[in-house]
Amino acid sequence: MENRPVGEIVQGWQAPPRPEALRLEGRHALLEPMHADTHAALIYDEMQGLEWIWDYMPNGPFGSAAQYHRWMREAEGGTDPYFLAIRDKAQGLWAGVASYLRITPEQGVIEVGNIAFSPALQKTRAATEAMVLMMDWAFSAGYRRYEWKCNALNMPSRRAAQRLGFSYEGIFRQHMVVKGRNRDTAWFAITDREWPALKEAFAVWLSPSNFDAEGRQRERLVDLTRLVRVASDPAL
């Protein structure tokens, strides 16, 4: 019989652990397991009245602190999605959440999602570092593929994925119905082969020397990660 191509052997493969009791800390950001009694009121204060934050999210908007606390109470302690609360250390604010989800250790795949950042956290070094810390944990734990998926209409999310070095992999049409509306989903991913070069790019961007006295970046992260991405989003 004709020899047919098959995938390469993954040497020394072992399924990585699931995230559990994580505390991730860098120069700018601190992440810890989300807990309603600790984080809900503080994060809600930063998002109150900003219904647009929830436009592409499966949950929200929340009309009161009590509603947000109830959602967080139900979500905390879950194993998939596994939620983390995010603190901007410079501002001293708990200002957002993110999660690992669709966690598949036996395949070496994990996704980041449910990202809800308040305006105080958006476009800060803490926001970027929070994403880097989550990536670093995943690849250090032994995951081979780190995914980002978003509503294809959510251009800020698609730009964020590309800036962070995720490679574009296409659009899954009619992938979901969310809040009664069709969702086409844009797929992005980083593999463990790309991670070492991306980690260097993040170190360069996050270095204090990359920012002037007014906090303006000298090198843009999207320019540093462009050298690593294997495919760019054609819509950007």
Salt bridges, closest charged atoms under 4 A:
GLU8 OE2 - ARG193 NH2 2.23
GLU25 OE1 - ARG23 NH1 2.91
GLU25 OE2 - LYS89 NZ 2.85
GLU32 OE2 - HIS39 NE2 2.80
ASP37 OD1 - HIS69 NE2 2.97
ASP37 OD1 - ARG73 NH2 2.85
GLU76 OE2 - ARG73 NH1 3.44
GLU111 OE1 - ARG102 NH1 3.31
GLU111 OE1 - LYS149 NZ 2.72
ASP136 OD1 - LYS199 NZ 3.11
GLU147 OE2 - ARG145 NE 2.63
GLU147 OE1 - LYS149 NZ 2.66
GLU169 OE1 - ARG145 NH2 2.63
ASP212 OD2 - ARG216 NE 3.00
GLU214 OE1 - ARG216 NH2 3.21
ASP223 OD1 - ARG220 NH2 2.98
ASP223 OD1 - ARG226 NH1 2.80
ASP233 OD2 - ARG158 NE 2.79
